[in-house]
Amino acid sequence: MTKISEVKPPIAKKIPKTLQAHNDARVDNYFWMNDREDENVISYLNSENAYCEAKMAHTKDFQADLFKEMKARIKEDDESVPYKYNGYWYITRFEKGKDYPIYARKKESLDNPEELLFDCNKMAEGQSYFKLAGISISPDNKKVAYGIDLTGRRNYTIQVKEIWTDRLLEDTILNTTGSSSWANDNETLFYTKKDEKTLRAFQILKHKLGQKEDRLMYEENDDTFGVTVYKSKSRKYIIIACYSTLTNEYHILNADTPNENFKIFQPRKRGLEYSISHYNGHFYILTNKDESTNFKLMKTSESQHNIENWVDVIPHREETLLEDLNIFKNYLVLSERTNGLNKIRVIRWDGTDDYYLPFASETYTCFTSTNVDFDTEVLRYSYNSMTTPASVIDFNMADKTEVVLKEQEVLGGAFNKENYTEERIWATAEDGTKIPMSVVYKKGIIKDGSNPVLQYAYGSYGSTVDPYFSTVRLSLLDRGFIYVISHIRGSEYLGRHWYENGKLLNKKNTFSDFIACSKHLIKEGYTSAKHLYAMGGSAGGLLMGVVINNAPELYNGVVAAVPFVDVMTTMLDDSIPLTTGEYDEWGNPNELEYYEYMKSYSPYDNIEQKGYPNLLVTAGLHDSQVQYWEPAKWVAKLRELKTDNNQLFLKTNMDAGHGGASGRFESLKEDALEFAFLLDLENVKA
């Protein structure tokens, strides 16, 4: 029998390919991996999987125990809090031993018999991957449209069925986003078509049930934009949204007249961002107009909606990011962020009341939940923190009382939130900027540098990772790990400027912020370089790639999940899904300034002959966001150049895409592998 120590890593063949731009030549020895139909590529991925499995074989029982432990905390026979829409209560539930949700509804009263909409467990039988999305009920409540993805590539087929008979109609629409919106005639669907190659959402079509030919309603010819279509909360309008990183444009159509053409709401102006909500003869507009960096709220008549008719409702505030709004008959509810903390503000339309919901912690997350009715006094919102399981709460905006409808159960009996400490701390970046971190750990930990720390971040697209509760994370905390979320620039944690200072030609702030946080954690005794671990996925995987190029000595191990690491080749190839829409995030490398800047940090292009931390890298063969070949090539090149004897594993899910496995519990096996990798490096065996 071969000893584990004698198992040799796969060595990828080298076929040099010269890539030229701006009179600059890059030689890519592993470009040949950019072909998922090539048997050599599949063979290489399988060999990497086999190597990872062999080298991690001694943790196999531990992984199984971790999986059972994490699964045991989850209530298997669980049910969502019902919400009422158009005369029906809608419920999502899970049954014990089953991986997928069941969607159902009850007419008028929760005491009435249940009507089954979908049992995804039956629908997923025989499939290695299954995802249902975009459930859309016709206005007369008789039909439902929905999307199915069987590869993980986020390319959905829309189907329609009669709810009463469970009869599937012949209407089948390929290459869509999965979502659709009904006109008020109960016969017309508007949906978004994807380009078959790039997967860019670029067309809005109208489908009449029973007809084979669909009518093109809108086509987006600017390949830096995507489109989607939805119905307003008022149910009066079908709305097309055209979006890019920096610019928005909307088109509207009365849902009663689906055979008419859409009308433009406000033509796009580069840099003008806005979104619209319809209520009571007006459109309410969340926008950055007039250099409102943190956004303001405006409104205009539905009959005069060009920008010159917009008037302020909530003015711009330098210290507060206005993120979202919910409109009710008597109230306006704003979702805001001040000094990194979520706020929910309630304002009566008549001006008699204006207040914030009270939250005391500095490491919490709150957000408005499912609020589909205008005529109600009740606001539904969710709350959780690093130590507090998620709750769904109904808040009465008139008398300011609230009812906790559901708190996430943590089964097993061992969890007590009083056993953990959460805090917010601040590091100082290279340029003097203070960088916040949310931290959680088990009480009793001494900050003497000996504790293992897992530091997580994302830091792109203005996407903010708020401090949140995780039952899975308890498997690390209870074994002595400290968990840290670094709120680095590139997110919107401290407002819109926080994002602006972490993108394009400021992107390197994202990376240096993370490193500054790592150094602070070491300096303050939370950990040491021997016990510090880092994790990030997708654009956060790019972060991991840069960090280990720039400061490998700070980390004992790194988990890079579906990492975006071959920045140059991807951003220079506009046939790859999502590339052109990313120019306003990373820059367009067809322009020399951005080419040189991106090349200076691109992880794949900056691998050197030196030591790197222990690495676990994951990929998805059908990933539409980050193509599998990016992590595969990155690992191959690291194997070629790194000078250390540390672990380097590539684990590719051959059946899934960007989000990993589709089953509710299958994804826990991926978590178990990652945790076993980290705990094994800490010599924790159980």
Secondary structure as a PSIPRED ss2 file (coil, helix, strand):
# PSIPRED VFORMAT (PSIPRED V4.0)

   1 M C   1.000  0.000  0.000
   2 T C   1.000  0.000  0.000
   3 K C   1.000  0.000  0.000
   4 I H   0.000  1.000  0.000
   5 S H   0.000  1.000  0.000
   6 E H   0.000  1.000  0.000
   7 V C   1.000  0.000  0.000
   8 K C   1.000  0.000  0.000
   9 P C   1.000  0.000  0.000
  10 P C   1.000  0.000  0.000
  11 I C   1.000  0.000  0.000
  12 A C   1.000  0.000  0.000
  13 K C   1.000  0.000  0.000
  14 K C   1.000  0.000  0.000
  15 I C   1.000  0.000  0.000
  16 P C   1.000  0.000  0.000
  17 K E   0.000  0.000  1.000
  18 T E   0.000  0.000  1.000
  19 L E   0.000  0.000  1.000
  20 Q E   0.000  0.000  1.000
  21 A E   0.000  0.000  1.000
  22 H C   1.000  0.000  0.000
  23 N C   1.000  0.000  0.000
  24 D E   0.000  0.000  1.000
  25 A E   0.000  0.000  1.000
  26 R E   0.000  0.000  1.000
  27 V E   0.000  0.000  1.000
  28 D E   0.000  0.000  1.000
  29 N C   1.000  0.000  0.000
  30 Y C   1.000  0.000  0.000
  31 F H   0.000  1.000  0.000
  32 W H   0.000  1.000  0.000
  33 M H   0.000  1.000  0.000
  34 N C   1.000  0.000  0.000
  35 D C   1.000  0.000  0.000
  36 R C   1.000  0.000  0.000
  37 E C   1.000  0.000  0.000
  38 D C   1.000  0.000  0.000
  39 E H   0.000  1.000  0.000
  40 N H   0.000  1.000  0.000
  41 V H   0.000  1.000  0.000
  42 I H   0.000  1.000  0.000
  43 S H   0.000  1.000  0.000
  44 Y H   0.000  1.000  0.000
  45 L H   0.000  1.000  0.000
  46 N H   0.000  1.000  0.000
  47 S H   0.000  1.000  0.000
  48 E H   0.000  1.000  0.000
  49 N H   0.000  1.000  0.000
  50 A H   0.000  1.000  0.000
  51 Y H   0.000  1.000  0.000
  52 C H   0.000  1.000  0.000
  53 E H   0.000  1.000  0.000
  54 A H   0.000  1.000  0.000
  55 K H   0.000  1.000  0.000
  56 M C   1.000  0.000  0.000
  57 A H   0.000  1.000  0.000
  58 H H   0.000  1.000  0.000
  59 T H   0.000  1.000  0.000
  60 K H   0.000  1.000  0.000
  61 D H   0.000  1.000  0.000
  62 F H   0.000  1.000  0.000
  63 Q H   0.000  1.000  0.000
  64 A H   0.000  1.000  0.000
  65 D H   0.000  1.000  0.000
  66 L H   0.000  1.000  0.000
  67 F H   0.000  1.000  0.000
  68 K H   0.000  1.000  0.000
  69 E H   0.000  1.000  0.000
  70 M H   0.000  1.000  0.000
  71 K H   0.000  1.000  0.000
  72 A H   0.000  1.000  0.000
  73 R C   1.000  0.000  0.000
  74 I C   1.000  0.000  0.000
  75 K C   1.000  0.000  0.000
  76 E C   1.000  0.000  0.000
  77 D C   1.000  0.000  0.000
  78 D C   1.000  0.000  0.000
  79 E E   0.000  0.000  1.000
  80 S C   1.000  0.000  0.000
  81 V C   1.000  0.000  0.000
  82 P C   1.000  0.000  0.000
  83 Y E   0.000  0.000  1.000
  84 K E   0.000  0.000  1.000
  85 Y E   0.000  0.000  1.000
  86 N C   1.000  0.000  0.000
  87 G C   1.000  0.000  0.000
  88 Y E   0.000  0.000  1.000
  89 W E   0.000  0.000  1.000
  90 Y E   0.000  0.000  1.000
  91 I E   0.000  0.000  1.000
  92 T E   0.000  0.000  1.000
  93 R E   0.000  0.000  1.000
  94 F C   1.000  0.000  0.000
  95 E C   1.000  0.000  0.000
  96 K C   1.000  0.000  0.000
  97 G C   1.000  0.000  0.000
  98 K C   1.000  0.000  0.000
  99 D C   1.000  0.000  0.000
 100 Y C   1.000  0.000  0.000
 101 P C   1.000  0.000  0.000
 102 I E   0.000  0.000  1.000
 103 Y E   0.000  0.000  1.000
 104 A E   0.000  0.000  1.000
 105 R E   0.000  0.000  1.000
 106 K E   0.000  0.000  1.000
 107 K E   0.000  0.000  1.000
 108 E C   1.000  0.000  0.000
 109 S C   1.000  0.000  0.000
 110 L C   1.000  0.000  0.000
 111 D C   1.000  0.000  0.000
 112 N C   1.000  0.000  0.000
 113 P C   1.000  0.000  0.000
 114 E E   0.000  0.000  1.000
 115 E E   0.000  0.000  1.000
 116 L E   0.000  0.000  1.000
 117 L E   0.000  0.000  1.000
 118 F E   0.000  0.000  1.000
 119 D E   0.000  0.000  1.000
 120 C H   0.000  1.000  0.000
 121 N H   0.000  1.000  0.000
 122 K H   0.000  1.000  0.000
 123 M H   0.000  1.000  0.000
 124 A C   1.000  0.000  0.000
 125 E C   1.000  0.000  0.000
 126 G C   1.000  0.000  0.000
 127 Q C   1.000  0.000  0.000
 128 S C   1.000  0.000  0.000
 129 Y C   1.000  0.000  0.000
 130 F C   1.000  0.000  0.000
 131 K E   0.000  0.000  1.000
 132 L E   0.000  0.000  1.000
 133 A E   0.000  0.000  1.000
 134 G E   0.000  0.000  1.000
 135 I E   0.000  0.000  1.000
 136 S E   0.000  0.000  1.000
 137 I E   0.000  0.000  1.000
 138 S C   1.000  0.000  0.000
 139 P C   1.000  0.000  0.000
 140 D C   1.000  0.000  0.000
 141 N C   1.000  0.000  0.000
 142 K C   1.000  0.000  0.000
 143 K E   0.000  0.000  1.000
 144 V E   0.000  0.000  1.000
 145 A E   0.000  0.000  1.000
 146 Y E   0.000  0.000  1.000
 147 G E   0.000  0.000  1.000
 148 I E   0.000  0.000  1.000
 149 D E   0.000  0.000  1.000
 150 L C   1.000  0.000  0.000
 151 T C   1.000  0.000  0.000
 152 G C   1.000  0.000  0.000
 153 R C   1.000  0.000  0.000
 154 R C   1.000  0.000  0.000
 155 N C   1.000  0.000  0.000
 156 Y E   0.000  0.000  1.000
 157 T E   0.000  0.000  1.000
 158 I E   0.000  0.000  1.000
 159 Q E   0.000  0.000  1.000
 160 V E   0.000  0.000  1.000
 161 K E   0.000  0.000  1.000
 162 E E   0.000  0.000  1.000
 163 I C   1.000  0.000  0.000
 164 W C   1.000  0.000  0.000
 165 T C   1.000  0.000  0.000
 166 D C   1.000  0.000  0.000
 167 R E   0.000  0.000  1.000
 168 L E   0.000  0.000  1.000
 169 L E   0.000  0.000  1.000
 170 E E   0.000  0.000  1.000
 171 D E   0.000  0.000  1.000
 172 T E   0.000  0.000  1.000
 173 I E   0.000  0.000  1.000
 174 L E   0.000  0.000  1.000
 175 N E   0.000  0.000  1.000
 176 T E   0.000  0.000  1.000
 177 T E   0.000  0.000  1.000
 178 G E   0.000  0.000  1.000
 179 S E   0.000  0.000  1.000
 180 S E   0.000  0.000  1.000
 181 S E   0.000  0.000  1.000
 182 W E   0.000  0.000  1.000
 183 A C   1.000  0.000  0.000
 184 N C   1.000  0.000  0.000
 185 D C   1.000  0.000  0.000
 186 N C   1.000  0.000  0.000
 187 E C   1.000  0.000  0.000
 188 T E   0.000  0.000  1.000
 189 L E   0.000  0.000  1.000
 190 F E   0.000  0.000  1.000
 191 Y E   0.000  0.000  1.000
 192 T E   0.000  0.000  1.000
 193 K E   0.000  0.000  1.000
 194 K E   0.000  0.000  1.000
 195 D C   1.000  0.000  0.000
 196 E C   1.000  0.000  0.000
 197 K C   1.000  0.000  0.000
 198 T C   1.000  0.000  0.000
 199 L C   1.000  0.000  0.000
 200 R C   1.000  0.000  0.000
 201 A E   0.000  0.000  1.000
 202 F E   0.000  0.000  1.000
 203 Q E   0.000  0.000  1.000
 204 I E   0.000  0.000  1.000
 205 L E   0.000  0.000  1.000
 206 K E   0.000  0.000  1.000
 207 H E   0.000  0.000  1.000
 208 K E   0.000  0.000  1.000
 209 L C   1.000  0.000  0.000
 210 G C   1.000  0.000  0.000
 211 Q C   1.000  0.000  0.000
 212 K C   1.000  0.000  0.000
 213 E C   1.000  0.000  0.000
 214 D C   1.000  0.000  0.000
 215 R E   0.000  0.000  1.000
 216 L E   0.000  0.000  1.000
 217 M E   0.000  0.000  1.000
 218 Y E   0.000  0.000  1.000
 219 E E   0.000  0.000  1.000
 220 E C   1.000  0.000  0.000
 221 N C   1.000  0.000  0.000
 222 D C   1.000  0.000  0.000
 223 D C   1.000  0.000  0.000
 224 T C   1.000  0.000  0.000
 225 F C   1.000  0.000  0.000
 226 G E   0.000  0.000  1.000
 227 V E   0.000  0.000  1.000
 228 T E   0.000  0.000  1.000
 229 V E   0.000  0.000  1.000
 230 Y E   0.000  0.000  1.000
 231 K E   0.000  0.000  1.000
 232 S C   1.000  0.000  0.000
 233 K C   1.000  0.000  0.000
 234 S C   1.000  0.000  0.000
 235 R C   1.000  0.000  0.000
 236 K C   1.000  0.000  0.000
 237 Y E   0.000  0.000  1.000
 238 I E   0.000  0.000  1.000
 239 I E   0.000  0.000  1.000
 240 I E   0.000  0.000  1.000
 241 A E   0.000  0.000  1.000
 242 C E   0.000  0.000  1.000
 243 Y E   0.000  0.000  1.000
 244 S C   1.000  0.000  0.000
 245 T C   1.000  0.000  0.000
 246 L C   1.000  0.000  0.000
 247 T C   1.000  0.000  0.000
 248 N E   0.000  0.000  1.000
 249 E E   0.000  0.000  1.000
 250 Y E   0.000  0.000  1.000
 251 H E   0.000  0.000  1.000
 252 I E   0.000  0.000  1.000
 253 L E   0.000  0.000  1.000
 254 N E   0.000  0.000  1.000
 255 A C   1.000  0.000  0.000
 256 D C   1.000  0.000  0.000
 257 T C   1.000  0.000  0.000
 258 P C   1.000  0.000  0.000
 259 N C   1.000  0.000  0.000
 260 E C   1.000  0.000  0.000
 261 N C   1.000  0.000  0.000
 262 F C   1.000  0.000  0.000
 263 K E   0.000  0.000  1.000
 264 I E   0.000  0.000  1.000
 265 F E   0.000  0.000  1.000
 266 Q E   0.000  0.000  1.000
 267 P C   1.000  0.000  0.000
 268 R C   1.000  0.000  0.000
 269 K C   1.000  0.000  0.000
 270 R C   1.000  0.000  0.000
 271 G C   1.000  0.000  0.000
 272 L C   1.000  0.000  0.000
 273 E C   1.000  0.000  0.000
 274 Y E   0.000  0.000  1.000
 275 S E   0.000  0.000  1.000
 276 I E   0.000  0.000  1.000
 277 S E   0.000  0.000  1.000
 278 H E   0.000  0.000  1.000
 279 Y E   0.000  0.000  1.000
 280 N C   1.000  0.000  0.000
 281 G C   1.000  0.000  0.000
 282 H E   0.000  0.000  1.000
 283 F E   0.000  0.000  1.000
 284 Y E   0.000  0.000  1.000
 285 I E   0.000  0.000  1.000
 286 L E   0.000  0.000  1.000
 287 T E   0.000  0.000  1.000
 288 N C   1.000  0.000  0.000
 289 K C   1.000  0.000  0.000
 290 D C   1.000  0.000  0.000
 291 E C   1.000  0.000  0.000
 292 S C   1.000  0.000  0.000
 293 T C   1.000  0.000  0.000
 294 N C   1.000  0.000  0.000
 295 F C   1.000  0.000  0.000
 296 K E   0.000  0.000  1.000
 297 L E   0.000  0.000  1.000
 298 M E   0.000  0.000  1.000
 299 K E   0.000  0.000  1.000
 300 T E   0.000  0.000  1.000
 301 S E   0.000  0.000  1.000
 302 E C   1.000  0.000  0.000
 303 S C   1.000  0.000  0.000
 304 Q C   1.000  0.000  0.000
 305 H C   1.000  0.000  0.000
 306 N C   1.000  0.000  0.000
 307 I H   0.000  1.000  0.000
 308 E H   0.000  1.000  0.000
 309 N H   0.000  1.000  0.000
 310 W C   1.000  0.000  0.000
 311 V E   0.000  0.000  1.000
 312 D E   0.000  0.000  1.000
 313 V E   0.000  0.000  1.000
 314 I E   0.000  0.000  1.000
 315 P C   1.000  0.000  0.000
 316 H C   1.000  0.000  0.000
 317 R C   1.000  0.000  0.000
 318 E C   1.000  0.000  0.000
 319 E C   1.000  0.000  0.000
 320 T E   0.000  0.000  1.000
 321 L E   0.000  0.000  1.000
 322 L E   0.000  0.000  1.000
 323 E E   0.000  0.000  1.000
 324 D E   0.000  0.000  1.000
 325 L E   0.000  0.000  1.000
 326 N E   0.000  0.000  1.000
 327 I E   0.000  0.000  1.000
 328 F C   1.000  0.000  0.000
 329 K C   1.000  0.000  0.000
 330 N C   1.000  0.000  0.000
 331 Y E   0.000  0.000  1.000
 332 L E   0.000  0.000  1.000
 333 V E   0.000  0.000  1.000
 334 L E   0.000  0.000  1.000
 335 S E   0.000  0.000  1.000
 336 E E   0.000  0.000  1.000
 337 R E   0.000  0.000  1.000
 338 T E   0.000  0.000  1.000
 339 N C   1.000  0.000  0.000
 340 G C   1.000  0.000  0.000
 341 L E   0.000  0.000  1.000
 342 N E   0.000  0.000  1.000
 343 K E   0.000  0.000  1.000
 344 I E   0.000  0.000  1.000
 345 R E   0.000  0.000  1.000
 346 V E   0.000  0.000  1.000
 347 I E   0.000  0.000  1.000
 348 R E   0.000  0.000  1.000
 349 W C   1.000  0.000  0.000
 350 D C   1.000  0.000  0.000
 351 G C   1.000  0.000  0.000
 352 T C   1.000  0.000  0.000
 353 D C   1.000  0.000  0.000
 354 D E   0.000  0.000  1.000
 355 Y E   0.000  0.000  1.000
 356 Y E   0.000  0.000  1.000
 357 L C   1.000  0.000  0.000
 358 P C   1.000  0.000  0.000
 359 F C   1.000  0.000  0.000
 360 A C   1.000  0.000  0.000
 361 S C   1.000  0.000  0.000
 362 E C   1.000  0.000  0.000
 363 T C   1.000  0.000  0.000
 364 Y E   0.000  0.000  1.000
 365 T E   0.000  0.000  1.000
 366 C E   0.000  0.000  1.000
 367 F E   0.000  0.000  1.000
 368 T E   0.000  0.000  1.000
 369 S C   1.000  0.000  0.000
 370 T C   1.000  0.000  0.000
 371 N C   1.000  0.000  0.000
 372 V C   1.000  0.000  0.000
 373 D C   1.000  0.000  0.000
 374 F C   1.000  0.000  0.000
 375 D C   1.000  0.000  0.000
 376 T C   1.000  0.000  0.000
 377 E C   1.000  0.000  0.000
 378 V E   0.000  0.000  1.000
 379 L E   0.000  0.000  1.000
 380 R E   0.000  0.000  1.000
 381 Y E   0.000  0.000  1.000
 382 S E   0.000  0.000  1.000
 383 Y E   0.000  0.000  1.000
 384 N E   0.000  0.000  1.000
 385 S E   0.000  0.000  1.000
 386 M C   1.000  0.000  0.000
 387 T C   1.000  0.000  0.000
 388 T C   1.000  0.000  0.000
 389 P C   1.000  0.000  0.000
 390 A C   1.000  0.000  0.000
 391 S E   0.000  0.000  1.000
 392 V E   0.000  0.000  1.000
 393 I E   0.000  0.000  1.000
 394 D E   0.000  0.000  1.000
 395 F E   0.000  0.000  1.000
 396 N E   0.000  0.000  1.000
 397 M C   1.000  0.000  0.000
 398 A C   1.000  0.000  0.000
 399 D C   1.000  0.000  0.000
 400 K C   1.000  0.000  0.000
 401 T C   1.000  0.000  0.000
 402 E E   0.000  0.000  1.000
 403 V E   0.000  0.000  1.000
 404 V E   0.000  0.000  1.000
 405 L E   0.000  0.000  1.000
 406 K E   0.000  0.000  1.000
 407 E E   0.000  0.000  1.000
 408 Q C   1.000  0.000  0.000
 409 E C   1.000  0.000  0.000
 410 V C   1.000  0.000  0.000
 411 L C   1.000  0.000  0.000
 412 G C   1.000  0.000  0.000
 413 G C   1.000  0.000  0.000
 414 A C   1.000  0.000  0.000
 415 F C   1.000  0.000  0.000
 416 N C   1.000  0.000  0.000
 417 K H   0.000  1.000  0.000
 418 E H   0.000  1.000  0.000
 419 N H   0.000  1.000  0.000
 420 Y E   0.000  0.000  1.000
 421 T E   0.000  0.000  1.000
 422 E E   0.000  0.000  1.000
 423 E E   0.000  0.000  1.000
 424 R E   0.000  0.000  1.000
 425 I E   0.000  0.000  1.000
 426 W E   0.000  0.000  1.000
 427 A E   0.000  0.000  1.000
 428 T E   0.000  0.000  1.000
 429 A C   1.000  0.000  0.000
 430 E C   1.000  0.000  0.000
 431 D C   1.000  0.000  0.000
 432 G C   1.000  0.000  0.000
 433 T C   1.000  0.000  0.000
 434 K E   0.000  0.000  1.000
 435 I E   0.000  0.000  1.000
 436 P E   0.000  0.000  1.000
 437 M E   0.000  0.000  1.000
 438 S E   0.000  0.000  1.000
 439 V E   0.000  0.000  1.000
 440 V E   0.000  0.000  1.000
 441 Y E   0.000  0.000  1.000
 442 K E   0.000  0.000  1.000
 443 K C   1.000  0.000  0.000
 444 G C   1.000  0.000  0.000
 445 I C   1.000  0.000  0.000
 446 I C   1.000  0.000  0.000
 447 K C   1.000  0.000  0.000
 448 D C   1.000  0.000  0.000
 449 G C   1.000  0.000  0.000
 450 S C   1.000  0.000  0.000
 451 N C   1.000  0.000  0.000
 452 P C   1.000  0.000  0.000
 453 V E   0.000  0.000  1.000
 454 L E   0.000  0.000  1.000
 455 Q E   0.000  0.000  1.000
 456 Y E   0.000  0.000  1.000
 457 A C   1.000  0.000  0.000
 458 Y C   1.000  0.000  0.000
 459 G C   1.000  0.000  0.000
 460 S C   1.000  0.000  0.000
 461 Y C   1.000  0.000  0.000
 462 G C   1.000  0.000  0.000
 463 S C   1.000  0.000  0.000
 464 T C   1.000  0.000  0.000
 465 V C   1.000  0.000  0.000
 466 D C   1.000  0.000  0.000
 467 P C   1.000  0.000  0.000
 468 Y C   1.000  0.000  0.000
 469 F C   1.000  0.000  0.000
 470 S C   1.000  0.000  0.000
 471 T C   1.000  0.000  0.000
 472 V C   1.000  0.000  0.000
 473 R C   1.000  0.000  0.000
 474 L H   0.000  1.000  0.000
 475 S H   0.000  1.000  0.000
 476 L H   0.000  1.000  0.000
 477 L H   0.000  1.000  0.000
 478 D C   1.000  0.000  0.000
 479 R C   1.000  0.000  0.000
 480 G C   1.000  0.000  0.000
 481 F C   1.000  0.000  0.000
 482 I E   0.000  0.000  1.000
 483 Y E   0.000  0.000  1.000
 484 V E   0.000  0.000  1.000
 485 I E   0.000  0.000  1.000
 486 S E   0.000  0.000  1.000
 487 H C   1.000  0.000  0.000
 488 I C   1.000  0.000  0.000
 489 R C   1.000  0.000  0.000
 490 G C   1.000  0.000  0.000
 491 S C   1.000  0.000  0.000
 492 E C   1.000  0.000  0.000
 493 Y C   1.000  0.000  0.000
 494 L C   1.000  0.000  0.000
 495 G C   1.000  0.000  0.000
 496 R H   0.000  1.000  0.000
 497 H H   0.000  1.000  0.000
 498 W H   0.000  1.000  0.000
 499 Y H   0.000  1.000  0.000
 500 E H   0.000  1.000  0.000
 501 N C   1.000  0.000  0.000
 502 G C   1.000  0.000  0.000
 503 K C   1.000  0.000  0.000
 504 L H   0.000  1.000  0.000
 505 L H   0.000  1.000  0.000
 506 N H   0.000  1.000  0.000
 507 K C   1.000  0.000  0.000
 508 K H   0.000  1.000  0.000
 509 N H   0.000  1.000  0.000
 510 T H   0.000  1.000  0.000
 511 F H   0.000  1.000  0.000
 512 S H   0.000  1.000  0.000
 513 D H   0.000  1.000  0.000
 514 F H   0.000  1.000  0.000
 515 I H   0.000  1.000  0.000
 516 A H   0.000  1.000  0.000
 517 C H   0.000  1.000  0.000
 518 S H   0.000  1.000  0.000
 519 K H   0.000  1.000  0.000
 520 H H   0.000  1.000  0.000
 521 L H   0.000  1.000  0.000
 522 I H   0.000  1.000  0.000
 523 K H   0.000  1.000  0.000
 524 E C   1.000  0.000  0.000
 525 G C   1.000  0.000  0.000
 526 Y C   1.000  0.000  0.000
 527 T C   1.000  0.000  0.000
 528 S C   1.000  0.000  0.000
 529 A C   1.000  0.000  0.000
 530 K C   1.000  0.000  0.000
 531 H C   1.000  0.000  0.000
 532 L E   0.000  0.000  1.000
 533 Y E   0.000  0.000  1.000
 534 A E   0.000  0.000  1.000
 535 M E   0.000  0.000  1.000
 536 G E   0.000  0.000  1.000
 537 G E   0.000  0.000  1.000
 538 S C   1.000  0.000  0.000
 539 A H   0.000  1.000  0.000
 540 G H   0.000  1.000  0.000
 541 G H   0.000  1.000  0.000
 542 L H   0.000  1.000  0.000
 543 L H   0.000  1.000  0.000
 544 M H   0.000  1.000  0.000
 545 G H   0.000  1.000  0.000
 546 V H   0.000  1.000  0.000
 547 V H   0.000  1.000  0.000
 548 I H   0.000  1.000  0.000
 549 N H   0.000  1.000  0.000
 550 N H   0.000  1.000  0.000
 551 A C   1.000  0.000  0.000
 552 P H   0.000  1.000  0.000
 553 E H   0.000  1.000  0.000
 554 L H   0.000  1.000  0.000
 555 Y C   1.000  0.000  0.000
 556 N C   1.000  0.000  0.000
 557 G E   0.000  0.000  1.000
 558 V E   0.000  0.000  1.000
 559 V E   0.000  0.000  1.000
 560 A E   0.000  0.000  1.000
 561 A E   0.000  0.000  1.000
 562 V C   1.000  0.000  0.000
 563 P C   1.000  0.000  0.000
 564 F C   1.000  0.000  0.000
 565 V C   1.000  0.000  0.000
 566 D C   1.000  0.000  0.000
 567 V H   0.000  1.000  0.000
 568 M H   0.000  1.000  0.000
 569 T H   0.000  1.000  0.000
 570 T H   0.000  1.000  0.000
 571 M H   0.000  1.000  0.000
 572 L C   1.000  0.000  0.000
 573 D C   1.000  0.000  0.000
 574 D C   1.000  0.000  0.000
 575 S C   1.000  0.000  0.000
 576 I C   1.000  0.000  0.000
 577 P C   1.000  0.000  0.000
 578 L C   1.000  0.000  0.000
 579 T C   1.000  0.000  0.000
 580 T H   0.000  1.000  0.000
 581 G H   0.000  1.000  0.000
 582 E H   0.000  1.000  0.000
 583 Y H   0.000  1.000  0.000
 584 D H   0.000  1.000  0.000
 585 E H   0.000  1.000  0.000
 586 W H   0.000  1.000  0.000
 587 G C   1.000  0.000  0.000
 588 N C   1.000  0.000  0.000
 589 P C   1.000  0.000  0.000
 590 N C   1.000  0.000  0.000
 591 E C   1.000  0.000  0.000
 592 L H   0.000  1.000  0.000
 593 E H   0.000  1.000  0.000
 594 Y H   0.000  1.000  0.000
 595 Y H   0.000  1.000  0.000
 596 E H   0.000  1.000  0.000
 597 Y H   0.000  1.000  0.000
 598 M H   0.000  1.000  0.000
 599 K H   0.000  1.000  0.000
 600 S H   0.000  1.000  0.000
 601 Y H   0.000  1.000  0.000
 602 S C   1.000  0.000  0.000
 603 P C   1.000  0.000  0.000
 604 Y H   0.000  1.000  0.000
 605 D H   0.000  1.000  0.000
 606 N H   0.000  1.000  0.000
 607 I C   1.000  0.000  0.000
 608 E C   1.000  0.000  0.000
 609 Q C   1.000  0.000  0.000
 610 K C   1.000  0.000  0.000
 611 G C   1.000  0.000  0.000
 612 Y C   1.000  0.000  0.000
 613 P C   1.000  0.000  0.000
 614 N E   0.000  0.000  1.000
 615 L E   0.000  0.000  1.000
 616 L E   0.000  0.000  1.000
 617 V E   0.000  0.000  1.000
 618 T E   0.000  0.000  1.000
 619 A E   0.000  0.000  1.000
 620 G E   0.000  0.000  1.000
 621 L C   1.000  0.000  0.000
 622 H C   1.000  0.000  0.000
 623 D C   1.000  0.000  0.000
 624 S C   1.000  0.000  0.000
 625 Q C   1.000  0.000  0.000
 626 V C   1.000  0.000  0.000
 627 Q C   1.000  0.000  0.000
 628 Y C   1.000  0.000  0.000
 629 W H   0.000  1.000  0.000
 630 E H   0.000  1.000  0.000
 631 P H   0.000  1.000  0.000
 632 A H   0.000  1.000  0.000
 633 K H   0.000  1.000  0.000
 634 W H   0.000  1.000  0.000
 635 V H   0.000  1.000  0.000
 636 A H   0.000  1.000  0.000
 637 K H   0.000  1.000  0.000
 638 L H   0.000  1.000  0.000
 639 R H   0.000  1.000  0.000
 640 E H   0.000  1.000  0.000
 641 L H   0.000  1.000  0.000
 642 K C   1.000  0.000  0.000
 643 T C   1.000  0.000  0.000
 644 D C   1.000  0.000  0.000
 645 N C   1.000  0.000  0.000
 646 N C   1.000  0.000  0.000
 647 Q C   1.000  0.000  0.000
 648 L E   0.000  0.000  1.000
 649 F E   0.000  0.000  1.000
 650 L E   0.000  0.000  1.000
 651 K E   0.000  0.000  1.000
 652 T E   0.000  0.000  1.000
 653 N E   0.000  0.000  1.000
 654 M C   1.000  0.000  0.000
 655 D C   1.000  0.000  0.000
 656 A C   1.000  0.000  0.000
 657 G E   0.000  0.000  1.000
 658 H C   1.000  0.000  0.000
 659 G C   1.000  0.000  0.000
 660 G E   0.000  0.000  1.000
 661 A C   1.000  0.000  0.000
 662 S C   1.000  0.000  0.000
 663 G C   1.000  0.000  0.000
 664 R C   1.000  0.000  0.000
 665 F C   1.000  0.000  0.000
 666 E H   0.000  1.000  0.000
 667 S H   0.000  1.000  0.000
 668 L H   0.000  1.000  0.000
 669 K H   0.000  1.000  0.000
 670 E H   0.000  1.000  0.000
 671 D H   0.000  1.000  0.000
 672 A H   0.000  1.000  0.000
 673 L H   0.000  1.000  0.000
 674 E H   0.000  1.000  0.000
 675 F H   0.000  1.000  0.000
 676 A H   0.000  1.000  0.000
 677 F H   0.000  1.000  0.000
 678 L H   0.000  1.000  0.000
 679 L H   0.000  1.000  0.000
 680 D H   0.000  1.000  0.000
 681 L H   0.000  1.000  0.000
 682 E C   1.000  0.000  0.000
 683 N C   1.000  0.000  0.000
 684 V C   1.000  0.000  0.000
 685 K C   1.000  0.000  0.000
 686 A C   1.000  0.000  0.000
